[in-house]
Amino acid sequence: MRACLQHHSEKKGKITMLSNALVTGTTGFLGATIAERLATEMKVHGCGHTQSFNDTRVDLRDPEAVSALISATAPDVVIHSAAYRDPDFCESNPAEARRLNVGSAQSLCDALPPETYLIFISSDYVFEGQNPPHDEDAPRNPCSIYGRTKCEAEDIVSTRPRSLSLRIPVLIGGGGSPEQSGYVGQLIRCVLDKTPVTQDHHHVRYPTWIDDVADAVSFLIEKQPSGVMHYSGAEPSTRYEAALEVARLLNTSSAHISPSEASIPRGAVRPWNSALSTERIRNLGYTRFTPFGSVVQRIADSFAP
Ligand SMILES: NC(=O)c1ccc[n+]([C@@H]2O[C@H](COP(=O)([O-])OP(=O)(O)OC[C@H]3O[C@@H](n4cnc5c(N)ncnc54)[C@H](OP(=O)(O)O)[C@@H]3O)[C@@H](O)[C@H]2O)c1
């Protein structure tokens, strides 16, 4: 793959080959997957905060620590994945949410030389979700603190020419246990548990395989577009519909699961349908969009003893 990146760069003559990546949040769900994927193609540095990644822990809320990290690793590409990603936590702790989600983007932009390519991981929560689907230029109108911090960070990142904000929706993947598999892990547990339960049949989501996102990041590092890009799974479902589909795929009853039509109140307001149009990345030549059912099957298989 690395040879392929090099070939592409030489052929185009314009795109610099990138070989030394820094991925933030590599002790987290997405950062770990991106780091693992990129390590097959280039040198990868990573960092955690409360947990260590290859002995590296950095507090990205501290601008001096960010500057020292950039000096020590001298990356030619940075994937900034670390963030507070729980909307309810951000809603209850707005100052702290801004400190990490916005402050780290600012510190990175201050510390990076202009030639370094930066991919900032953003979210579909920049949209309120009343007028889906959203293309990259659709007006943003977040309905939560979390979404607002992502908008502010995007604005900071957009001041650098060699930068991309990559918006993604709810992630599925991982494996080994339901706890490590995000949304689908929770649904598999709910389907197999057989305890009567109500699932949200109001918010529309586009569950997206984490490995596809890592693959798309690798593709984007090769192409190096600037601005904003969307990547998303292609199949819409409410949480209730997704649970029924999981039950069908696992060949088990879903009679214990009932739909909740009204929005279930939680700490932060969620977008109704934050569908992300993926035309831009498709036009760039990206084609990998793994179907929901295949991902569920993989995750379910990984739980087997
Ligand atoms: N998960 C989703 O469904 C989803 C959907 C859309 C967008 N996103 C975005 O994708 C990105 C990754 O999300 P994720 O699911 O991988 O989150 P995650 O599993 O909660 O991981 C968060 C990462 O951030 C690190 N971190 C937290 N505080 C830090 C600090 N002060 N300094 C340095 N690092 C710190 C954590 O390190 P430690 O664990 O070592 O403390 C961890 O590695 C985020 O930007 C999120 O907003 C996620």
The ligand as an SDF file (V2000), in Angstrom:
LIG
                    3D

 48 52  0  0  0  0  0  0  0  0999 V2000
  -17.7870    7.0670   18.5190 N   0  0  0  0  0  0  0  0  0  0  0  0
  -18.6560    7.5830   17.6690 C   0  0  0  0  0  0  0  0  0  0  0  0
  -19.7590    7.0100   17.4190 O   0  0  0  0  0  0  0  0  0  0  0  0
  -18.3420    8.9040   16.9830 C   0  0  0  0  0  0  0  0  0  0  0  0
  -19.2720    9.4290   16.0540 C   0  0  0  0  0  0  0  0  0  0  0  0
  -18.9660   10.6310   15.3980 C   0  0  0  0  0  0  0  0  0  0  0  0
  -17.7650   11.2850   15.6540 C   0  0  0  0  0  0  0  0  0  0  0  0
  -16.8990   10.7560   16.5670 N   0  0  0  0  0  0  0  0  0  0  0  0
  -15.6320   11.4850   16.8210 C   0  0  0  0  0  0  0  0  0  0  0  0
  -14.5700   10.5680   16.6030 O   0  0  0  0  0  0  0  0  0  0  0  0
  -13.4870   10.8750   17.4650 C   0  0  0  0  0  0  0  0  0  0  0  0
  -13.0690    9.6290   18.2240 C   0  0  0  0  0  0  0  0  0  0  0  0
  -14.1450    9.1730   19.0280 O   0  0  0  0  0  0  0  0  0  0  0  0
  -14.0030    7.8140   19.8510 P   0  0  0  0  0  0  0  0  0  0  0  0
  -15.3030    7.1180   19.7590 O   0  0  0  0  0  0  0  0  0  0  0  0
  -12.7580    7.0970   19.4490 O   0  0  0  0  0  0  0  0  0  0  0  0
  -13.8220    8.4020   21.3330 O   0  0  0  0  0  0  0  0  0  0  0  0
  -13.2670    7.6330   22.6200 P   0  0  0  0  0  0  0  0  0  0  0  0
  -13.2800    6.1560   22.4360 O   0  0  0  0  0  0  0  0  0  0  0  0
  -14.0040    8.2120   23.7820 O   0  0  0  0  0  0  0  0  0  0  0  0
  -11.7300    8.0870   22.6950 O   0  0  0  0  0  0  0  0  0  0  0  0
  -11.4010    9.3880   23.0980 C   0  0  0  0  0  0  0  0  0  0  0  0
   -9.8820    9.5080   23.0560 C   0  0  0  0  0  0  0  0  0  0  0  0
   -9.5580   10.8410   23.4530 O   0  0  0  0  0  0  0  0  0  0  0  0
   -8.5080   10.7560   24.4150 C   0  0  0  0  0  0  0  0  0  0  0  0
   -8.5290   11.9060   25.3240 N   0  0  0  0  0  0  0  0  0  0  0  0
   -9.5200   12.2520   26.1920 C   0  0  0  0  0  0  0  0  0  0  0  0
   -9.1340   13.3410   26.9080 N   0  0  0  0  0  0  0  0  0  0  0  0
   -7.8830   13.6750   26.4650 C   0  0  0  0  0  0  0  0  0  0  0  0
   -6.9480   14.6820   26.8040 C   0  0  0  0  0  0  0  0  0  0  0  0
   -7.1960   15.6100   27.7530 N   0  0  0  0  0  0  0  0  0  0  0  0
   -5.7470   14.6960   26.1760 N   0  0  0  0  0  0  0  0  0  0  0  0
   -5.4590   13.7690   25.2330 C   0  0  0  0  0  0  0  0  0  0  0  0
   -6.3020   12.8170   24.8400 N   0  0  0  0  0  0  0  0  0  0  0  0
   -7.5100   12.7550   25.4610 C   0  0  0  0  0  0  0  0  0  0  0  0
   -8.7680    9.4780   25.1660 C   0  0  0  0  0  0  0  0  0  0  0  0
   -7.5800    9.0840   25.8320 O   0  0  0  0  0  0  0  0  0  0  0  0
   -7.6110    8.1460   27.1700 P   0  0  0  0  0  0  0  0  0  0  0  0
   -8.6450    7.0920   26.9400 O   0  0  0  0  0  0  0  0  0  0  0  0
   -6.2180    7.6050   27.2530 O   0  0  0  0  0  0  0  0  0  0  0  0
   -7.9500    9.0340   28.3190 O   0  0  0  0  0  0  0  0  0  0  0  0
   -9.1520    8.5560   24.0090 C   0  0  0  0  0  0  0  0  0  0  0  0
   -8.0050    8.0600   23.3760 O   0  0  0  0  0  0  0  0  0  0  0  0
  -13.9630   12.0260   18.3590 C   0  0  0  0  0  0  0  0  0  0  0  0
  -13.4810   13.2320   17.8340 O   0  0  0  0  0  0  0  0  0  0  0  0
  -15.4760   11.9550   18.2510 C   0  0  0  0  0  0  0  0  0  0  0  0
  -16.0640   13.2190   18.4750 O   0  0  0  0  0  0  0  0  0  0  0  0
  -17.1460    9.5830   17.2280 C   0  0  0  0  0  0  0  0  0  0  0  0
  1  2  1  0
  2  3  2  0
  2  4  1  0
  4  5  1  0
  4 48  2  0
  5  6  2  0
  6  7  1  0
  7  8  2  0
  8  9  1  0
  8 48  1  0
  9 10  1  0
  9 46  1  0
 10 11  1  0
 11 12  1  0
 11 44  1  0
 12 13  1  0
 13 14  1  0
 14 15  2  0
 14 16  1  0
 14 17  1  0
 17 18  1  0
 18 19  2  0
 18 20  1  0
 18 21  1  0
 21 22  1  0
 22 23  1  0
 23 24  1  0
 23 42  1  0
 24 25  1  0
 25 26  1  0
 25 36  1  0
 26 27  1  0
 26 35  1  0
 27 28  2  0
 28 29  1  0
 29 30  1  0
 29 35  2  0
 30 31  1  0
 30 32  2  0
 32 33  1  0
 33 34  2  0
 34 35  1  0
 36 37  1  0
 36 42  1  0
 37 38  1  0
 38 39  2  0
 38 40  1  0
 38 41  1  0
 42 43  1  0
 44 45  1  0
 44 46  1  0
 46 47  1  0
M  CHG  2   8   1  16  -1
M  END
$$$$
